[in-house]
Amino acid sequence: MNSLRFITRRCFTTVHPGTRPNITDGFIGAIGNTPLIRLNKLSEETGSEILAKAEFMNPGGSVKDRAALYVVKDAEERGLIKAGGTVVEGTAGNTGIGLAHVCRAKGYKCVIYMPNTQSQEKIDLLRMLGAEVFPVPAVAFDNPQNYNHQAKRHAESLENAVWTNQFDNIANRRAHIETTGPEIYAQTNGEVDGFVCATGTGGSLAGTARFLKERSEGRVKVFLADPPGSVLYSYFTSGHKLFERSGSSITEGIGQGRITDNLAPDVDLIDGAVHVKDEDTIHMLYRLLDEEGIYVGASSALNVCAAVQMAKQLGKGSKIVTLLCDGAYRYQSRLFSRQWLESKNLTDAIPSHLKKYAVLP
């Protein structure tokens, strides 16, 4: 517990040797300490405090900057990579973008394998950042051609290279034990009743849950949010049985068909789960833009939907925290395209007075 108190005290005051107060140590020094935003309209509607951590304000634009930094730090600490080496990862996008930034800052090469179902904006940005990108067919994890397995084989074929293995590398989880959880606790003065977010690798949910549970001696409730096509909602609500994945979601980078090594140690800390339909995600995404002026991606909107559901379960007066994982810039050609929304039968999910925001053909 003493170490957790230390983390809470220092998370806003870290100054690296050779730097001056209030000047960050390059790109890496700017990761974390993101604002916690009160969502005013939703807070008024629910009678609770709906608080969203603005992870899109990380320097690489997403919550995955935290994991990217920690998996590289872990590889360095363990002697798995040396100067001039190559970092290889399988990612749906944001971890890759974070890694590309971190690798540039540290002088490493970066290679990314990703499902070819991801938005073109993400692929283009990765290449702009100097990463070598291999979009490959989206197949299940148990298929040898899954993008994660291809990334591992690629790293093994190179000298001085590491596969950072974000899904099962618990340095990912450690990032949120040491940064995200302490920041939330400090920003709320310890007055947080619930935390909820979706999971892909499991790092954000598990690491934040671990810190908040330990620091509050179990008082803080933790829920998992799940999109269509993922098995985790069923896992946490049906006697702990894993089901086959069925269907799909418009969200990218979240939803899972298995319990990752990041999530596994903290499964018992999850108090409940909520399922969020794509229609509700799109509805919330447009509401957030219109009512709060916040331009976020689908996973962020899903998290806010889940926070509203959690607030209703915990009752009025509760303080619920979630994550705004990233901005909408990486998905705008889809989420704000009339044609794309029609192809997904999601046009009717947008309130009529907000359809003006679907400005792309």
N, C-alpha and C positions, 0 to 999 in steps of 0.2 A: 504493500500500500504506500510506503514511503516513496518508492520509485515513481508511482503514479502521481503523487502530489508534486514531485519534482518536475515531471513532464508537464503537468498543468501550469505550474508557475512559469516555466521557461518557454512555452510554445509561442509567446508573442515577443520574446526578448532575445532570441538567439543572435549573437554577433560573432562572426567567424574571425579568427586571428587575421590581422592586417586590414580589416575593414573598419569603417566608421559607423556609429549608430545611425539607423534609418537609411543606410545604403546597403542594398542587397548584394550578395556575393554572386554576381552573374545571373544567368538564367536559372540555375539550380537554387540559388538563394531566394528566388521569387516564388518557388513552389510552396503552396500551403498558406495558412492564415487568411483564408477567404472569408468574405462577409457572411453573416447570417441574416437573411432578409425575412422580415415579417410580411406574409402575404395578406394584405389588409382585407380585401373583399371576402376571401375564404375564411379568414379568422372571424370576421363579423357574422358570416352565415352560420358557422358551426358553434359559435360561442366559445371557441378554443383558440389557442395561439398556434397557427400553422406557420412554422419557421423553416426556411429553405436555405441550405448552405450553397452559396454561389460558386460551385466548382468550375463553372465556365470562366471564372476570373483567374484561374491558374494561368501561368504564362503560355502554356501549350494549349489552353482552351478547354481542358476537361479534368475530371477527377483522376483520370489515369496517369496524369503527370506524377502523382504521388507514388503509384506502383512502379512506374517506369524508373524513377530515381532509385527506389529501394531494391529492385531486382538487379540493377547494375551495381549499386553499392555492395550488395551481397556477393556478387560474382567477384568483385575486386577484393573484398575482405577474405574470401576463400581462395584467392589466388587462381581463379579460373580464367581470368583474362588479364592481359598485360597491354602496355601502351601499343597503339596501332592495331589492336585486335578488332574482331567483328562480333557484333551482337545480332543474334538471329531470334526472331519471335514469330509465333502464329497468333494473329489478332484480327478482330473484326474492324479495327481501325484506330480507336483512340489510344490504346496502349502503344500501338505502333507509332503514332504521331508523337506521343510523349517520349518514346525511346529515340526517335529520330532527333528530336531536340536535345535530349540528354547526351546522345552520342556525339552530336556536333559540338556540344559544350565541352565534352571530355576527350574528343579526338578519336573516337571509335568509328568504324564503318557500321552500317546498319542494314540488315536484310529482313524484309517482312513478307511472310506468306499470309494471305487472307482470302476468305470466301469471295468468289466473284459476284456475289449478290449485294455487296456493299456499295454505298453511294460513290459515284464518280468523283465527287468533291474530295472524299477521303483519299482515294487513290492518287489523285492529282497533287494533293497537298503533301503526301508522303514523298512523292518523287521530287517535288519542289524543294523539300528539306534534305534531299540528297540520298534518301533511302533507295535501295534496290527492291522493287516490289514484284511479287509473283501472285497475281490473282488466280486462284485455282477453284475447280468445281466444289460446291458446298455439299459435303457428304458427312454422314454421321461419324462420331468420334471413334467408333469401333472399326471404321474403314481405314485401311493403311494409307489411303490417299487423303485423309482428313488433313486440313492445312496445318494443324499442330504437329502431326507426325512427319509431314514433309519438312517443316522447319527444323525439327530435331535431326533428321537425316542430313540436311544441308549443313548444320553446324558441325556434325560429326565428320563431315567430309573436308573440313578446313582446319588449318593449324591456327592456334591462338584465337579460337572462337568459342562462344558460349551460346547455348539455347537457354534463354531466360525462363521459359516454361511458366508463364504467368498464371496459368490455371492451377498448378499444383506446387508452385514455389511459394512457401509461406512467408518469404520476405515481402510479398505483396500484402498479406494480412498484417504483417508487422508495421507497414507504413501507416495503417489506420489505427493501430494500437498506440503508436507513438505520435501521431499528428492529428488525424481527423477527430478521433474520440476526445482527446484532451482539449482541442479547440472548441468543440461543441459544448463540453462541460464548462469551460471557462466563459464562453460567450453567453451562456444561460445562467451563470452563477450557480450552476448545479441544479437549477430548477427546470429540469427536463423530465417529462413523464413517459415519453415514447419516442422511439426511433424506428423508422421504416425506410427500406429502399429495396430496389430490385437487385438481382445478382446475376453476374455472368461467371466471373472467376470465383466469386464469393469473398474476395478480399475486403471490399468496402463494408459489406454487411457484417462479416465475422469479426474483423478487427475493431470496428467501431462498437459493436455489441460487447466484445470482450472488455474494452476499457470502461464503457458506461455501466455495465453490470457490476464490475469489480469496484469502481469508484463510488457507485450508489448503493453498494451492498445488496444488489439485486432488485432495487426499487424500480429502475427504469425498465419499461416493457419494450421488447424488440419484436417487430413483425417483418416478415418477408413479403415483398410485392412481386407478383408474377404475371407475365403476359401470356396470351394464348400460345399453345404449342410447347410450353415448358412443363416439366413434370414436378417441379418443386412444390407448387401449391398443393397438389394431390399428396405428395410425400408428407407434408406437414399437417394435413387435415384428414388423412384416411388410415390411421394406424401405422404410419411409418412404412409404407410399401411404395416402391418405385414402380411407375407405370411406363409403358411405351409412350414416346412422344407422338403427338398427333396434331396436325394443323400447323399453322405458322402465325407470325405476328409481323406488323410493320416495324416494330422496334428493332434496333440493331445493337448487338453486343450484350444483350441481356436474355435471360431465359436459359435453362440448362436441362440436359438429359441425364445428369449424374451429380453425385455429391463430390465436389472437388476437394483436394487436400487442404485448400484454404478454408473451406467451410466446415469440413469434417470435425475439427477439434471443438467447434462451437455450436454444433447442431442443438445441443441441449439448452442453449441460451435463447433459442428462438421461441417466443411465446405464442406466435400465431402467424397466419398468412392470409393475404388478400389477393384475389384474382381481379385483374383489370382488363376489360375488353378494349380492343383497338378503337371502337367507336367512342368510348369514354376518354381514351388518351387523346384522340384528335380534338374532341370537344374541349378538353382542358387546355390543350396546347393553344388553341385560338383564344380561349378566355384569358389565359395568362398574358398573351400579347396585348389584348384589348384592355383589360382591367388593371394590369400591373405594369405594362410596358416591358415585359420580360420575354425575350425571344429565345426559346429553348427548343431542344430536340425532343423526340418522342419519349425517350426513356425518362427524361426529366418530368415531362407531363404525366407519365404513368406514376412516377413517384409521388407527385402532388395528389393525384387521385387517391393513391393508397393512404397518404397522410390524412386526407379528409375522412376516408373510411375508418382509419384508426381513431381519429378524434371522436367520431360518433360512437365507437365502441367503448372508449375510455371515459367519455362523458364531458360535459361542458366544464370549462375551466382548465382542461388539460393542455399541456404544452408538448406539441409534436414536432419533431425535427426530421427533415428528409434532405435529400441531395438533389440539386440541379446539376446533373452530370456534365452537360455540355450545352453549347448554344445551337441554334438551328442552322447556322451557316453551312454546316457540313451536310445538311439534308434538304436545303431549301428547294432544290429542283424536284423534290418529291412532295414534301409536306405542304408546299404552297403552290402546287401545280394542280389545276382543275382536272386535267386529263389523267394524271396519276391517281388522284383521289377517286375519280370516277371508276378507274380500273380496279380499285380495291373496294368499291361500293361504300365509300366513306363520306361522300359529299353531304349526305343528309345528317352526318354527325356534327357538322358545323352549323351553329345557329344562323338563321337567315341574315341577321344584321351583321354577322362577322364574315360572311363569304367574300366581302370586299378585300379581305386579306389574301385570298387565293388569287394572287395577281399573275402567276405564271400560267402559260397555256397548258 
